[in-house]
Amino acid sequence: MTTKSPVDIKKLSKKYKLDISKVINAWKADKSDTEISQALHIDLLKLLQIRQEVEDVHLRDRMTKKRVKRNKSP
């Protein structure tokens, strides 16, 4: 069962002017930030900002789901 990611890849790709799906796939392949930075010619600081933004989106999504679940239970 796959669920839709809360991360809007198109929006992030437009914001950072690069293919975010390549970055995410590299993270999933267990590549380090420095390897990704060198391979995709991305500034390491920009990569760290992308990582932080993706983590924040996932955290907000988990918190929202937790809140909804808590409100539904009696």
Buried (B, 14 or more C-beta within 10 A) or exposed (E): EEEEEBBEBEEBBEEBEBEBEBBBEBBEEEBEBEEBBEEBEBEEEBBEEBBEBBEEBEEEEEEEEEEEEEEEEE
